[in-house]
Amino acid sequence: MTTYRRVEVEGIDIFYREAGPASAPTILLLHGFPSSSRMWEPLFTRLGDSFHLVAPDYPDFGHSETPDPGQADIQTDLFFDYQTNVASYPAWQEWLRATTERNI
């Protein structure tokens, strides 16, 4: 079951979706541009029983709050983290294929 939550991060209200048991391995799902955490809903259905899934909306995307113009550094920091995650995506995808049962 997917739950919808909010958390304040550096003064900005961030929306996120969460599913799966908290005791399971956690996978942080970061959306692309211009999208939102909703893009991960099919994955929540398929992996929510085996993994703890967390998918936030970046500030100014989806249901998250739009930061004030003086908080632009937050967007820059998030973009840097996104670039880092994109670079590691092929290795993550390979691991996921190797450790997930095929039920197709």
FENHU-V260871 format. One record per residue. N is the residue number from 1. SS is DSSP state (@ for helix, = for strand, . for the rest). OMEGA is omega in radians with two decimals (* if undefined). D_LAST is the distance of its C-alpha to the last C-alpha in whole Angstrom. Layout:
N	SS	OMEGA	D_LAST
N	SS	OMEGA	D_LAST
//
This chain:
1	.	3.12	21
2	.	3.03	22
3	=	-3.10	26
4	=	-3.04	28
5	=	3.07	31
6	=	3.07	33
7	=	3.10	35
8	=	3.13	39
9	=	-3.13	38
10	.	3.07	42
11	.	-3.13	43
12	=	3.13	40
13	=	-3.10	38
14	=	3.08	34
15	=	3.02	31
16	=	3.06	28
17	=	-3.12	25
18	=	3.10	24
19	=	3.06	21
20	.	-3.12	20
21	.	-3.13	23
22	.	-3.13	26
23	.	3.14	26
24	.	3.05	23
25	.	-3.09	22
26	=	3.03	23
27	=	3.09	21
28	=	-3.08	24
29	.	-3.11	22
30	.	-3.09	25
31	.	3.12	24
32	.	-3.12	26
33	.	-0.19	29
34	.	-3.05	29
35	.	3.10	26
36	.	-3.14	26
37	@	-3.13	24
38	@	-3.12	22
39	@	-3.09	20
40	@	-3.08	18
41	@	3.10	17
42	@	3.12	14
43	@	3.08	13
44	@	3.14	16
45	@	-3.06	13
46	@	-3.03	10
47	@	-3.03	13
48	.	3.11	16
49	.	-3.03	16
50	.	-3.06	16
51	.	3.00	18
52	=	-3.05	21
53	=	3.10	21
54	=	-3.12	24
55	=	3.13	24
56	=	2.93	27
57	.	3.07	29
58	.	3.05	31
59	.	3.14	35
60	.	3.07	36
61	.	3.09	32
62	.	-3.09	30
63	.	3.11	32
64	.	-3.11	34
65	.	3.04	38
66	.	-3.12	39
67	.	3.03	41
68	.	-3.14	45
69	@	-3.14	46
70	@	-3.12	48
71	@	-3.09	44
72	@	3.14	43
73	@	3.13	43
74	@	3.12	40
75	@	3.13	38
76	@	3.11	39
77	@	3.13	38
78	@	3.13	34
79	@	3.10	34
80	@	3.11	35
81	@	3.12	32
82	@	3.11	30
83	@	3.12	31
84	@	-3.14	31
85	@	3.12	27
86	@	3.14	26
87	@	-3.12	28
88	@	-3.07	26
89	@	-3.14	22
90	@	3.12	21
91	@	3.11	22
92	@	-3.13	20
93	@	3.11	17
94	@	3.11	17
95	@	-3.13	18
96	@	3.10	15
97	@	-3.08	13
98	@	-3.03	15
99	@	-3.11	15
100	.	3.07	11
101	.	3.08	9
102	.	3.13	6
103	.	-3.07	4
104	.	*	0
//
